[in-house]
């Protein structure tokens, strides 16, 4: 009955689609061709503009080089020819010639011929004069030639640049005119396409759609009767489908009273729980006889606000031998005609294998995560250890190399006898500057690897670090130390704690705008605690420590996190804007934390 109607709709739709397809393709092709033509026109203009820009760039370099040649020639005229001036002049002349070669290799407009010939003549004169000076031929005469023709060469270069700028501006204007013309052409083409193509298509589509709507109304009227006949069949099919689903899902079926006492259990549940059906009857649902725990299902059964609807969850049950198994449970309340719940229908499926697989997967993921952390810790240790070794090497080289040379230089300066007051002042200032350099070298060497840390341990090195900072900073820096260690800490722990103190104090001085810094370090039998506090501007520590990757923390915080992890400690950063900051490190102390010296 609906077949001829559907055939007409299909043909109408196909015809509309084909017509629209070809018209749309032609319209897009026209716009595309116009766009390509405009692109190549503009591209050609821009290429010529690029050539002019390149010429201006080369002539600018020529101007710089001729200034260098002129200055060198002036020095030769005033001071005489030396090997250094000869080499410098020869180098500048070669660059001068290279830039000229690039200039003449570029295609220029024909009207630039006379200008280029003048530049070529002046360039050749200057370049040949440079070559003769380099060979030692008529040096004074050639210097005079350079100085004579340098100004003319610059004038010609400037005239060439001015004409090129005029041409460049003309090219820019031409490009703009081309772009405007083609934009107008494309806009006109779009208007024509809209008026003569899309508007007729719209009218045709509207007409065909109205016909299709009318046909659809007729088909709906014709199909109403069939729909009413199919309604009863669909309801019957839904009921059969629901019953089939319940039967398929009911691998385990249990019935209980309204209080959860089992009144019926099928054979499947008896096999899984290892209880005979006779023992299951009268038993509380999912009761663990070994521990007496009440299943979470009773939170639903005993709550009058919840037990009106079905309840679904995963339950861990136990069999008669004490082994556990997992069930996917759906609890359905059954109501009497009066509306009261008189029993529950429990439909379950066993999911023990799935839960075991999930547990095994979680264990493997945790194991893999731990493995990745261990690999990262090893890599971090290798990097930090390499950094410390490199700092140690640089410290020794600075101290034993540069430091010794500066000390020797100091003795040499002190041995110089001044002849007059000016020399006395210069020697005094040289001694003063040299002494400051020696102090700075010692400070850098100490920052790289403080000898006190290696010789006397953590507490002494922190004290020295703070004392050195006090000399050069107005900020009040306090140390509260209450270390009571039986022996020296492991070198790895000492150097990492020292670097953390160094990093946190320097960060506070550079960024916190603080007036006071307090470094506290103490220990008990189990832990060593380090705390660095300041009263500066602070920062949003919660935002800074979000899990966005260590790169987002900044190098300082990331280094502290890595160092704390390497020594098995914990790092806590508390900071609020305008309320200061606190960096707390807790390191566990055990037998491996100490080192025998």
KARA-V803134 format. One record per helix or strand of 3 or more residues. SS is the DSSP state (hx for helix, st for strand). FROM is the first residue (numbers start at 0). TO is the last residue. If there is no record, write none. Layout:
ss=SS from=FROM to=TO
ss=SS from=FROM to=TO
This chain:
ss=hx from=2 to=78
ss=hx from=82 to=104
ss=hx from=109 to=134
ss=hx from=138 to=248
ss=st from=251 to=256
ss=st from=260 to=264
ss=hx from=266 to=272
ss=hx from=276 to=279
ss=hx from=296 to=300
ss=st from=310 to=317
ss=st from=323 to=334
ss=st from=340 to=349
ss=hx from=351 to=414
ss=hx from=420 to=447
ss=hx from=450 to=455
ss=hx from=457 to=471
ss=st from=475 to=481
ss=hx from=490 to=510
ss=st from=515 to=522
ss=st from=526 to=533
ss=hx from=540 to=543
ss=hx from=549 to=552
ss=hx from=554 to=565
ss=st from=569 to=574
ss=st from=580 to=587
ss=hx from=590 to=592
